[in-house]
Amino acid sequence: MMFSRDLRDRVACGEVTVSIRLWSRPQVKVGGRYRTAGVVIEIDSLEVLPFSAVTAEDVAASGEDDLETLRDRAAHAGPIGDDTLVHRVEFHVV
């Protein structure tokens, strides 16, 4: 998984543990390990949910300040409305 430059250090130190992605199909699998941000992460869970189901805890764990900032970051692949299905990826540094 790739992360924005401003999130990479926080991913590497384990501060960021959730990513919300606008994918047409999953790009990772549970239990898979991926090199990113100079470390290896392992995927703990992967679920598809409407953007409106993203919690305040998800926002904090993703390294964002608020829900709209998270929506803007995830929307690089297209607009995200409240009903748009997104992938919630939870991971940890190995």
N, C-alpha and C positions, 0 to 999 in steps of 0.2 A: 504494500500500500504506500502511496505517496502522500506526503503531508506538506502543507504550505511552509515556506521557509521560517515564518514566525512561530510555528508550532513545533518544529523539529526538536529543539532542545528540551521542551516540556514533555514530548513523547519519549525521548531518550532517557529522561530521568524518572519516568513513570508517573508524572503528574497528569498527563492526558491519557485516559483509558477508554474513551468512547469516541467513535466517529460516526457521523450521520452522512450517508452517501446517497446520491441520486443516481442509481445504476438501473439499467434495464434488466440486468441479471446479476447475480452475485459474482464478485470478482475475487472472493476469498472463501475459505471453508473453515468450519469449526475444527480446531485442533491443528490447523495449518500454521506453519511458521514462515514469516516474511521478513526480509532484511529491509530496514527503513531507518532513516535518521541516524545511521551509524550503529544501530542495535538490531537485534532480532526480536520481533513481537510474535506472540502466539494468540490466535483468535479463540476467545472463550465462548462467545455467543454471537449469533447472527440472526436478526429477525427483520421482517418487513412489517412496517406499520405506517399509518398516515402521519404526516408531519405534526398534526395537532396532538398526537399521543406522545411527542417528545416531552420529557419532564424537565423540571428545573435542575434536577440532579444530573440528567444527561447533558444539559447545557454546561454546567460546571465541569463535569468530567471530560467534556470535549475541549475545554480550554477557552470557551467563549464567554463574553460578559453578559450576553442576553440572547433571547430566542431569535430576534431579528438579525443579529450578527451571524448566528449559526445558519439561519435560513439563507442569508446572502452568500456565505462561504460555500454552502452545499449546492447553491444554484448555479455553479459554473457550467453545469451540463444542461441547464434549462430552468424555467421558472418553477418555483415551489409554492403551491397554495396549501392551505390547511389540510385538504383532502389528498394531496399528492403522496403517493407511496414512496417511502424512503427505506434504505437499509440502515439499521442500527447495529453497529459493529462494536463489540466490547472485546478488549484485548489487554494483555500485560506484557511487560518486557521480560524476556527469558534470561 
